[in-house]
Amino acid sequence: MEETNGVCRQESTDSLESNSTHDEEYSSDDDKDDDDLGVDDFQIMKTIGTGTFGRVYLCRNKYTNAYGAMKILNLADVIRLKQVEHVKNEKNILEEIRHPFVVNMVWCSRDDANIYMLFEYVCGGELFSYLRNAGRFSSVTGSFYSAEIVSALEYLHAKNIVYRDLKPENLLLDKDGHLKITDFGFAKILSDRTWTLCGTPEYLAPEIIQSKGHNKAVDWWALGILIYEMLTGYPPFYDDNPFGIYEKILSGKIEWVKHMDPVAKDLIKKLLVPDRTKRLGNMKCGAEDVKRHRWFKGIDWFDVIKRKLEPPIVPRVMYEGDTSNFDDYPESEWKSARTLDDTELKLFEDF
């Protein structure tokens, strides 16, 4: 597999919500501008996510007391795992996007040992956890989360960004219960197609598995998988090993549960079309075709983007820096990372 997921699955916690308003930028208004900040201007408090070559920490701005999520990547490990271009790509995409349903990056820097990315702190935890606790979601609940995802995908695709890693683990809830998409390690700016095999096996579109070249249509396939999983509690194509999963995806046979909402089933079928040229979301009207589907009947899409719809689940959050919705991790000393030599540092000179 040519790409790996950078800072790992749990790093879905790499986002966070500051004490700013929901879709506004994190603000360090008093003593220092964001451009003047350094890692020493933050109190690093607790690990909230771990990965192959980095960690995500709850942090607090020493000047404003605003909470954030600091993603710290070890440069030596980034080089060792051949992830230099992927990390640069992720950073470049995050600098270009800002959306109410995306975990927004608000500051980025590096020194001779680490890369530092500051994100909003989204304190509600992963949608995955709520889905596992509930078993499955109602059609109304699934429709709410899907609408916010459609809004985000429409925004990303308008910027020619394909996300490529949609799944419950990469969807966080903010303190009010609205979704935030996190982990852009697989995201890519596309002018045409790409051939890299990447993603999570259960969510891969047929064209990725077959190495036919893929585009933004893979995100609409993944949405179909996600809706099915939200409404049943498990993905439609599952096996004990990836190759078994791939065989089932390519066979296209889906077992439909009796309790499935028939309107949701119709939408899933139109998203899980193997021929991407006939896949809902990837045709002439793009995301509009998805938004007009009967499953979203009655939804005001302007209200969606303004976060006016009432969330079906409101996380239990006691205070702004509450980490109780995330797993506990053993702490490690990030300051002990090896300093790169001059030759290695040249790889990051444009970062």
N, C-alpha and C positions, 0 to 999 in steps of 0.2 A: 504494500500500500504506500503510495508516494507521499501522502500527507498523513501526519498524525495530528492529534487534537491539541497541540500546544500545551496549555495548562490544564488538561484533563477534564473528565466528566464532572467531578464535584466542583470544578471551577465554574460551574454554572452559577456559583455564588459570587462570581467575580464582579457583580454589579452592586450597586447600593444606592440608597436614596438619601440625599443630604437633607438638611433642614430647610431647603429652598422649596418653593412650590413645585408641583408635580412635573410640568413640562418646561419649567424655566431652568436656566443654567445654574449649577452650583455656584455660589457666590462667596468669594473671600474678600468682602468689601472693605474692611477696615484698614488694616495696617499694610497689607501686601496685595498686589495684583497677582492673578494666577501665574502670569509669565515669570514673576520674580520668585516663585515658591521653589523650595528644594525639599528633598525627603526629610531633612532635619526639622522642617517646619510642621511636621505631623507627628502626633503621638501614635505609634504602632501598638495596637491594643490586643488583638486576638486573631488567631487563624480561623477563617471561616470557609476556606477551600484550599485544596492541595492539588498539585499536578506533577507532571513529569519533570519540568524544569522550573517550577515556580510555585508561589503560594499567593493566596488572597487574604488580606488582613483587614479587619475593621480598624479604621484609623480616625483620628480627630485633628482638625486644623487647630493649631495652637493659638491662632489669633482670633478665630471666629467661633471656635468650639463646634463647627459643623462636622458631622460624621461623613465618612466616605469609605469606599472600599479600595484599598491599595493593592494592585496586582504587581508583585515583584518577581521578575524573571531573571534567573541566573544566566548571564551571558555565556559563560563557559559551557554550560549544559545546552544552551540554544545552538551553539556551534557544533558541539559533539553530536547532537541529534539532527543536524542538518536542517534546522528550522529558521535560519537567518531570514531568508526571503519571506517565509510565511509570517513571521513576527512583524516584519516591516509592512507587509501587505495588510495585516490586521490593524496595525496602528494607522496606516493611511486611510483605510476605510472608516475607522472610528472617528477620525478627525473630520470626515466629510458628512457625517450623519448626526441628526438630532431629531428625535421623535418621541412623543409621549409614551409609546409602547416599545421603546428600545432602551436598554441600559446605556445611558450616555456617558462617554468618557469626557472628563472635564480638564484633565491636565496630564502631561506625559513628559518624562525626562529620563536621562540615563547618566551613569557615571562609568568608571572603568571596570565595574564588577556586575552591575545590575541594570535592568530597565525597570522604570517605575511608571505605572499607569493608574491614575486616580479616576474612579467611577462614582456615580451616585450610589448611595447605599439603599438597596431594595430589601427591606427587613422582613418581609413576609415569608420568605423561603420558597422552595420549588413547588410548582404546580404538581409535579410527580408525587410529592409527599401527600398532598391533599387528595389526589386521585387514588392512591393506594389506601388511604384511610377510609375513603368513601366506598371503595370497590368499583363503582362506576358513577358517572355523572348523569343527571337528567338531560333531556334534549334541550331544555331551556338554558341550563348551565353551560352545556357544550356550545350552544349557539352564541352565548355571550363571549366566551373566550375566543371562539373562532372568529367572531367579528373584529375583535381587537387585533388578532393575528393577520387577518386579511388587510386591515388598514395599514399595518406595518409592512407587509409584503408589497402592497401596492406602492408604498413610499420607496422602499429599497429598489424595486424593479424599475421605477421611474428614473432612478440614478444608475441603472444598469448594474446593480449589485445583486448577485445571487447568494442566498444565505447558506443553504446546503446542510444545515444541521438542526432542522426543526424537530423537536421532541419534548416531552413533558419536563425532562431534567433541565432543559435550557429556557424554561419559562418561569419567571419569578413573579410573585405577587408583591405589590407594594403595600404600604400600611392600610390603604383604603380598599385593597382587593383587586386593583387593576393589574393587567399583565405587563411585564417587561421582558423582551427577548434579550438573552445574554449569550456570551461566548461566540465571537465572530472569527474564531480560528480557522474555519473552513470557508468563510465568505470570500467572494472574489468579484472583481469588476470585469464584466464580460462585454465584448463587442460582438462576439459571435457565439462560439461554442468552446468548451474545454473538455479534456479527456481524462482528467485526474480522478482516480478512484478514491473517494473519500465520503465520510458520513457514517451513520450508524446502520448496521445491516438491515434491521427490520424496516427502516425508513427509506432505503435506497430505491430509486426509480429504476425500471428495467433498462433504460438507456445507459445508466451509469454502470450497471452490472455487465452489460454487453459491450461496453467501451465503444459505443456508437458516437460519442460526443454528446454533451448535454448543455442545456441552457437554463433559463429561469423556470422552465416547466417543471423541473425537479422539485421546486418548492411547493408547487400546487399538488403534486403527487404526495409529498410528505404531509401536506395539510389533510388530504384524504385519509392517510394512515392515522394521523393524530385524532381526527374526529372519531374514527372507528374505535381507537383505543380509549378515548374519553367516554364513549357511550357504552363500552363493553368491559373495560378494565384491562384489556390486553390487545396487542396489535393483530391485524388480520393474518399476517404471514409470520409464523413463529416455528422455530426448530431449535434443537440443542446445539447445533453448530452453524456457522455462517453459510456454508455451502448448501445446507438443507433449506435455509431461509431463502437463499437466492433462487433455488429450484422452485420453491413455492411462489415467489414473486413472479418469476417468468411464466409459470403455469397459469397465473392469474385467477386461480380458483379461491373464492372467498366463502367461508361458512358464515351465513347470516343468522344471528340469534333472533328468536321470536319476538323479543321485547324491543327490537330496534325500531325507532321512529321511521316510518316509511318515507317521509320527506327527507330526513337525514340520509337514509339509505340511498335515495336517488342522487343526492349531492355527492356522496362518497363514490358511487359508481361512476359519476361523470368526472371526478378528480382522478380516480384510479384507472384511467384509460391508457393502455400500453402505448398507443400511438400518440406521441406528444402533440402532434399537429391537431388532434381532435380532443385534447385534454382541456377541460374547463379551466379558464385562467390564462391559457396560452394561445387563445384564438384571437380573432380580430379585435374584439372589445376588451381583451385582457381581464384585469381584475373586475371590471364592471359586470362581466358575465357571472362571476361568482357572487357578487353583491346582489344581483337581481334574482338569485335562486330563491325558491319558495321557502327554504329553511330560514332565510333571513327576512321573511315577510314582516312588515311592521317596524323594522329597525330603521331609525333615522341615522344615516351614516355621518351626518354632521355632528349629531349628538355623540356618536361613537368616538370620533377624533377629539371631541371636547371633553371626553371622560364623564359624560352626563348620565350614562346608563348605570343602573344600580348593580354593583357586583354581587354575585350569588354567595361568595365566601369572603368574609372580612377576617384577616389574620389576627391572632391574639398578639398584640404588641404593647408592651408596658411603657416603653419610653423610646426615644429616637435611636439610641444605640443598642437596643435590645437584640441579642443574637440567639435567643432561645429557639428560633425557627430554623436554625442551621445545626448541623452535627458538630460535635466537639472533636478537635484534632490535637494530637501531641504537638507542642510548640518546638520550633527549631530556631537557631540563631542565623537569621538571614544576612547579618553583617559579616559573617565569616566567609562569604563567597570569594573565590579567587579573583584577583585583579588580572585583567587581560594584558598581554604584552602588546607592543606597538603594532605588530603585524596583525594580530587578531582584532585589535580595535579598529583597524581600517575597514573591516567588514561592516562596521556600524557608524562610519563617519557621516553618512547621510541620514542618520536616524534623528 
